[in-house]
Amino acid sequence: MAWTVDRVAAAAPDSASEVAGRRLAVPAPWSATGVDGGLLWGQCRGSGRTPYQVSIDTEGPRYKCTCPSRKFPCKHALGLLFLWAQGQLDGGDGVAPPPTALRAEPAPADRSAATEQTPEQRAAAAARAQRRIERVSAGMVELDRWLADQVRGGLARAAADPYRWAEPMAARMVDAQAPAVANWLRRLPGVIASGQGWPERLLAELSGMHLLARAWERIDDLPAELVATVRSRIGFTTAKAEVLAGEPVHDRWVAVGVRDLDEEQVSTRRVWLRGQRTRRWALVLLHSANGAPWEMPLPPGSALTADLHFYPGRPALRAVIGASAGDAEPVSGWRVAGDTAAEVGRGWAELLALDPWTRQAPVLLAGTVGFTEGRFGLTDADGVTVPLTGPEEILWQVLALMAGAPAVLFGEWSEAGLLPGSVIDGRVHPL
């Protein structure tokens, strides 16, 4: 039986491998592909002249690739699996399986703890992890020194050449193996170009980086959950297999909102879920490489009874879908209570205390939507009006759906206001 895209994603050893595998899930780099029952094989063109030979026994599962990667499965095996799951691998080349195909390597998850790695391999992995920590530490010291220089010299010089101003430090963070910090630095030109008041917003961003650098300096003294948050903000990843091994949270999860973040090659879809029994929030990230169609286990406005496994950190929001009971079904008759603006504000303050680097939070806000003095806003039962942000066509859609009547609006809360995601009135109306 063919795997789903979600099952392939769950087999990835880490998020970076998953994204790299999705980039290879197009026919262009592949040749000599074939399928025979549960056996897949093919050749993937790499940077050298000789293509990598990939073979997979999906019944095991077992993987083999001639690339030098130490990960199982590697990005080439994941790319072949994604092609298969997307129905783009049908063995049309008519090529027989290579002689080595049936001697694929078993996945680490299928080995016993005693045979998963040799002592030498464990020692090598520990040495690599230690080297990365040393690189990150050196890089964060340099970052904090650079931040002090920017404040001391004044922020006006950043406006002279916004796109070159922080790029050398971003490249240094890539070398230091702190990719999330590098991406953060590369977003700063957008802050400078954001209009009136940009120096204050830029200083807030630099202050957040300074706080992260100091948190890394004291990483050994922090609580475990905060350590996980700091590591994720720097760019350390947690393998999906490790997440799925954690304790699940069982509930009927409603997909209340979806937001797409388009990037150059890989797009990310943020799916916000709300547990009907636990009232817990969860964020599931989906990826699409090179324009491939989204694999949506939970379309907006549907619900799925399933186990969710949460990534470490505080607050625990990002999750992976585990075992489920049946397929997702449309939501109807779901009456959910929304918060007031004051309650949302208190929740935002509590969230910032847990994760001071967070940028948005899921909220359910009850009230009526109006348009006055050229601005959209939601007014709650206490008469407090919250500004609505986002594309104007979405805001007009919200106004039309709510039609001046009280309803519950789901959205992502930030310092700028509420970015609407759906209107809930017994059903979920995605925007």
Salt bridges, closest charged atoms under 4 A:
ASP14 OD2 - LYS71 NZ 2.87
GLU18 OE2 - ARG22 NE 3.16
GLU18 OE1 - LYS240 NZ 3.08
GLU105 OE1 - ARG111 NH2 3.79
GLU142 OE2 - ARG172 NE 3.01
ASP144 OD1 - HIS210 ND1 2.66
ASP144 OD2 - ARG214 NE 3.11
ASP149 OD1 - ARG152 NH1 2.81
ASP161 OD2 - ARG164 NE 3.91
GLU167 OE2 - ARG186 NH2 2.81
GLU205 OE1 - ARG359 NH2 2.93
GLU217 OE1 - ARG214 NE 3.73
ASP260 OD1 - ARG269 NE 2.65
ASP307 OD1 - HIS250 ND1 2.82
ASP355 OD2 - ARG233 NH2 2.39
GLU412 OE1 - ARG259 NH1 2.69
GLU412 OE2 - ARG270 NE 3.44
ASP425 OD1 - HIS429 NE2 2.91
